[in-house]
């Protein structure tokens, strides 16, 4: 007869470290709340303006940032779950929810233009494609008011998938943005094969750029590359007028960041 396991023994699947165990329980709870929010449509888009550098900084478009709420209506911080779900089916569900909500806003506000984030993996996801194709087939809105943002890392993981999707979408007029430009592993041999309309220079290169010679060289090089490939250049993470002034001096086309508008649930 075998020994009986003590009642206070850790289960074989339970992390032995108490902090690790508490963290794993918290993560499971957060992911459960995210699944529930998606199943009950308890999500909303926060909108952050992207402004041109023309006089008065007129708005070019708004980026849609999904906010997931728990059952009490409190926002679940994206940092608590996005890293865990980006490459999972739950990540695909987040992308589909974001796209559906963005299209709803486009119908409500016919003079607005929006961008929405999507992983390269979602481009082949049945649920995400169903949302996109249903909207395109409806003919109720102008597809060129929608910009799909694909991060540099994501695009470089599946470049052939992204290129094929872009070719497929060209007749519909959808626009494409390469997000976090400069932060990932861009293969410039692929860049000429993509159909990106704009790039968003990663905020690491814009932070304190007016005081950082290294960032000045790097950001200007990224903007030059964008223009060489006939793409607009957007600077992300702009938090001061001094940063904006320098970026404008080296040719950036649009600016985005808390200095020019925080994400809000309304226009």
C-alpha positions as CSV (number, residue, x, y, z in Angstrom):
1,X,0.0,0.0,0.0
2,X,1.4,3.4,-1.0
3,X,1.9,6.3,1.3
4,X,-1.0,8.8,1.5
5,X,0.0,12.2,0.2
6,X,-0.2,14.8,3.1
7,X,-3.2,17.1,2.8
8,X,-1.0,20.2,2.7
9,X,1.2,18.9,-0.1
10,X,1.5,20.8,-3.4
11,X,-0.4,19.3,-6.3
12,X,1.9,18.0,-9.0
13,X,0.7,20.7,-11.3
14,X,1.1,23.5,-8.8
15,X,4.3,25.7,-8.8
16,X,6.4,25.0,-5.7
17,X,7.2,28.7,-5.2
18,X,4.3,30.5,-3.4
19,X,4.9,33.7,-5.4
20,X,4.9,31.8,-8.6
21,X,1.7,30.0,-7.6
22,X,0.0,33.3,-6.7
23,X,1.1,34.8,-10.1
24,X,-0.2,31.7,-12.0
25,X,-3.6,32.0,-10.2
26,X,-3.8,35.7,-11.0
27,X,-3.0,35.1,-14.6
28,X,-5.6,32.4,-14.9
29,X,-8.2,34.7,-13.3
30,X,-7.3,37.6,-15.7
31,X,-7.5,35.4,-18.8
32,X,-10.9,34.0,-17.6
33,X,-12.2,37.6,-17.2
34,X,-10.9,38.5,-20.7
35,X,-12.8,35.5,-22.2
36,X,-15.9,36.4,-20.3
37,X,-15.7,40.0,-21.5
38,X,-15.3,38.9,-25.1
39,X,-18.2,36.5,-24.8
40,X,-20.5,39.2,-23.4
41,X,-19.2,42.0,-25.7
42,X,-17.9,43.9,-22.6
43,X,-15.2,45.7,-24.6
44,X,-14.9,49.2,-25.9
45,X,-12.5,51.2,-28.1
46,X,-10.4,54.0,-26.8
47,X,-9.5,56.5,-29.5
48,X,-6.2,58.3,-29.8
49,X,-5.7,61.0,-32.4
50,X,-3.0,60.9,-35.0
51,X,-2.3,64.5,-36.2
52,X,-0.7,65.9,-39.3
53,X,2.1,68.4,-38.8
54,X,0.3,71.1,-40.8
55,X,-0.7,74.3,-39.1
56,X,-3.0,73.6,-36.1
57,X,-2.2,69.9,-36.2
58,X,-5.4,68.7,-37.8
59,X,-6.4,65.1,-37.1
60,X,-5.6,62.6,-39.8
61,X,-7.2,59.6,-38.1
62,X,-7.7,57.9,-34.7
63,X,-6.0,54.7,-33.6
64,X,-8.4,52.3,-31.9
65,X,-7.1,50.7,-28.7
66,X,-9.3,48.0,-27.3
67,X,-10.3,48.1,-23.6
68,X,-11.6,45.0,-21.9
69,X,-13.8,45.4,-18.9
70,X,-14.5,43.0,-16.0
71,X,-18.0,42.3,-14.7
72,X,-17.9,45.5,-12.6
73,X,-17.0,47.7,-15.5
74,X,-13.4,48.3,-14.5
75,X,-10.8,48.2,-17.3
76,X,-8.5,45.1,-17.1
77,X,-5.0,46.6,-17.8
78,X,-3.8,45.3,-21.1
79,X,-0.3,44.8,-19.7
80,X,-1.8,42.0,-17.5
81,X,-2.8,39.8,-20.4
82,X,-1.7,41.0,-23.9
83,X,1.7,39.4,-23.7
84,X,0.2,36.1,-22.8
85,X,-2.4,36.0,-25.6
86,X,-0.8,37.6,-28.6
87,X,0.1,34.3,-30.2
88,X,-3.0,32.4,-29.0
89,X,-6.6,32.0,-30.1
90,X,-7.6,34.5,-27.5
91,X,-5.4,37.0,-29.3
92,X,-7.3,36.3,-32.5
93,X,-10.6,36.9,-30.6
94,X,-9.3,40.3,-29.4
95,X,-8.4,41.3,-32.9
96,X,-11.8,40.3,-34.2
97,X,-13.6,42.2,-31.5
98,X,-11.4,45.3,-32.2
99,X,-12.2,45.1,-35.9
100,X,-15.9,44.7,-35.4
101,X,-16.1,47.7,-33.0
102,X,-14.1,49.8,-35.4
103,X,-16.4,49.1,-38.3
104,X,-19.4,50.0,-36.0
105,X,-17.7,53.4,-35.3
106,X,-17.1,54.0,-39.0
107,X,-20.8,53.5,-39.7
108,X,-21.7,55.9,-36.9
109,X,-19.2,58.6,-37.9
110,X,-19.0,58.7,-41.8
111,X,-16.4,61.5,-41.7
112,X,-13.9,59.7,-39.5
113,X,-10.9,57.5,-40.4
114,X,-9.7,54.8,-38.0
115,X,-6.8,52.5,-37.6
116,X,-7.0,49.1,-35.8
117,X,-4.3,46.8,-34.7
118,X,-4.1,43.2,-36.1
119,X,-1.6,40.4,-35.8
120,X,-0.3,38.8,-39.0
121,X,-1.6,35.5,-37.6
122,X,-5.2,37.0,-37.5
123,X,-5.1,37.6,-41.3
124,X,-5.8,33.9,-41.8
125,X,-8.1,33.5,-38.8
126,X,-11.6,32.5,-39.8
127,X,-13.5,34.6,-37.3
128,X,-11.4,37.8,-38.0
129,X,-11.8,37.3,-41.8
130,X,-15.5,36.8,-41.4
131,X,-15.8,40.2,-39.7
132,X,-13.8,41.8,-42.4
133,X,-15.4,40.1,-45.4
134,X,-18.9,40.7,-44.1
135,X,-18.2,44.5,-43.8
136,X,-16.6,44.7,-47.2
137,X,-19.5,42.8,-48.8
138,X,-22.1,45.0,-47.2
139,X,-21.1,48.1,-49.2
140,X,-22.3,50.3,-46.3
141,X,-19.0,52.2,-45.8
142,X,-15.9,53.3,-47.6
143,X,-13.1,50.8,-46.9
144,X,-10.4,53.4,-47.4
145,X,-11.4,54.9,-44.1
146,X,-10.0,51.8,-42.4
147,X,-6.3,51.4,-41.7
148,X,-4.9,48.0,-40.5
149,X,-1.9,48.4,-38.3
150,X,0.5,45.4,-38.3
151,X,3.5,45.5,-36.0
152,X,7.0,45.1,-37.5
153,X,7.7,42.0,-35.5
154,X,4.4,40.4,-36.5
155,X,4.8,41.3,-40.2
156,X,8.3,39.8,-40.3
157,X,7.2,36.5,-38.7
158,X,4.9,35.9,-41.6
159,X,5.9,38.2,-44.5
160,X,4.4,36.0,-47.2
161,X,1.0,35.9,-45.5
162,X,1.0,39.6,-45.0
163,X,2.0,40.3,-48.7
164,X,-0.6,37.9,-50.0
165,X,-3.3,39.5,-47.9
166,X,-2.3,43.0,-49.0
167,X,-2.5,42.0,-52.6
168,X,-6.0,40.5,-52.0
169,X,-7.2,43.7,-50.3
170,X,-5.9,46.2,-52.8
171,X,-9.1,46.4,-54.8
172,X,-11.0,47.3,-51.6
173,X,-8.9,50.3,-50.8
174,X,-7.9,49.3,-47.3
175,X,-4.8,51.1,-46.0
176,X,-2.0,49.5,-44.1
177,X,0.4,50.8,-41.4
178,X,3.7,49.2,-40.2
179,X,3.6,49.7,-36.5
180,X,6.6,50.0,-34.2
181,X,8.9,50.7,-37.1
182,X,12.5,50.3,-36.1
183,X,11.8,48.3,-33.0
184,X,11.8,44.9,-34.6
185,X,13.6,42.9,-37.2
186,X,12.6,44.6,-40.5
187,X,14.2,42.9,-43.5
188,X,14.4,45.7,-46.0
189,X,14.3,43.1,-48.8
190,X,10.7,42.5,-47.7
191,X,9.9,46.2,-47.2
192,X,9.7,46.8,-50.9
193,X,7.4,43.9,-51.4
194,X,4.8,45.1,-48.8
195,X,2.1,47.6,-49.6
196,X,2.3,49.7,-46.4
197,X,0.9,53.2,-46.8
198,X,2.6,54.5,-43.7
199,X,5.0,53.6,-41.0
200,X,4.8,54.5,-37.3
201,X,8.3,55.2,-35.9
202,X,8.6,53.4,-32.6
203,X,8.4,55.7,-29.5
204,X,11.8,54.5,-28.3
205,X,13.3,56.7,-31.0
206,X,11.2,59.8,-30.4
207,X,11.6,60.0,-26.6
208,X,13.6,63.1,-25.7
209,X,14.8,63.2,-29.3
210,X,15.6,66.9,-29.1
211,X,18.3,66.0,-26.5
212,X,19.4,62.6,-27.8
213,X,21.8,62.6,-30.8
214,X,21.5,58.8,-31.3
215,X,17.8,59.0,-31.5
216,X,18.0,61.9,-33.8
217,X,20.2,59.9,-36.3
218,X,18.0,56.8,-36.0
219,X,14.6,58.6,-36.3
220,X,15.8,60.6,-39.3
221,X,17.0,57.5,-41.0
222,X,13.7,55.7,-40.5
223,X,11.7,58.7,-41.8
224,X,14.0,58.8,-44.8
225,X,13.5,55.1,-45.5
226,X,9.7,55.6,-45.2
227,X,9.7,58.5,-47.7
228,X,12.0,56.6,-50.1
229,X,9.4,53.8,-50.2
230,X,6.6,56.4,-50.7
231,X,5.1,55.9,-47.2
232,X,4.0,58.5,-44.8
233,X,5.9,58.6,-41.5
234,X,4.1,58.9,-38.1
235,X,6.0,59.5,-34.9
236,X,4.6,57.6,-32.0
237,X,5.0,58.4,-28.3
238,X,5.4,62.2,-28.7
239,X,5.0,63.7,-25.3
240,X,6.4,67.3,-25.6
241,X,6.4,70.1,-28.1
242,X,10.2,70.0,-28.2
243,X,10.1,66.4,-29.4
244,X,7.4,67.4,-32.0
245,X,9.4,70.4,-33.2
246,X,12.5,68.3,-33.9
247,X,10.6,65.5,-35.6
248,X,8.9,68.1,-37.9
249,X,12.3,69.5,-38.7
250,X,13.5,66.1,-40.0
251,X,10.3,65.6,-42.1
252,X,7.9,63.5,-40.1
253,X,4.4,63.7,-41.6
254,X,2.2,63.0,-38.5
255,X,2.6,62.9,-34.7
256,X,0.9,60.8,-32.1
257,X,1.2,60.8,-28.3
258,X,-0.1,62.2,-25.1
259,X,1.1,65.7,-26.0
260,X,-1.4,65.7,-28.8
261,X,-4.2,63.7,-27.3
262,X,-4.8,60.8,-24.8
263,X,-6.9,57.8,-25.7
264,X,-10.6,58.5,-25.0
265,X,-13.9,56.7,-25.4
266,X,-15.2,59.4,-27.7
267,X,-14.0,61.6,-30.5
